[in-house]
């Protein structure tokens, strides 16, 4: 459960244990959440915390753990964070999500500069709007015919 500090710590522990004796060459952080959606005015502390924890904190701490393992093993590895184009421009209904992805974009750039001497590549893939089961369910909650309208 990447929505909690305990869940993030557990994931990092699994990675640490799994790669204690074998080389870690790469890691991709692809988990994310965009619901519940809210404008700035509608964003509660709970929504803000959820978006930041899942979309920024979890990938940052996983990246930190992976980098430490790669550096200890002297592996020239690769770390990829899936971010979002919303992190570059945002949108009103995804205020906290956009802010979290912007923070992850910045953290990715900082990590790339920090880890360059260790020859660990750190990159972001900024996805656009993606049809996932969660996206479909969230959109259908507002408009059951949303996909047909979007495909026009």
QUIPE-V919253 format. One record per pair of residues at least 24 apart in sequence whose ideal C-beta (glycine too) atoms are under 7 Angstrom apart, sorted by the first residue. I is the first residue (numbers start at 1). J is the second residue. Records with the same first field share a line. If there is no record, write none. Layout:
# QUIPE-V919253
I: J + J
This chain:
# QUIPE-V919253
2: 31 + 54 + 58
3: 50 + 53 + 54
8: 57 + 58 + 61
11: 62
12: 61 + 62 + 65
15: 62 + 65 + 66
16: 65 + 69
19: 69
23: 73 + 75
24: 66 + 69 + 70 + 73 + 75 + 77
25: 75 + 77
26: 77 + 78
27: 62 + 66 + 79
28: 80
29: 59 + 62 + 63 + 81 + 82
30: 82
31: 58
32: 82
34: 94 + 97 + 135
35: 134 + 138
37: 93 + 94 + 138
38: 95 + 96
39: 92 + 93 + 95
40: 95
43: 95 + 96
47: 96
48: 96
51: 96 + 97 + 100
52: 100
55: 97 + 100 + 101 + 104
56: 100 + 103 + 104 + 107
59: 104
60: 107
63: 111
67: 111 + 115 + 120
70: 118 + 120
71: 118
76: 119 + 120
77: 120
78: 121
79: 120 + 122
80: 123 + 125
81: 108 + 124
82: 125 + 127
83: 124 + 125 + 126
84: 126 + 127
85: 126 + 128
87: 126
88: 126
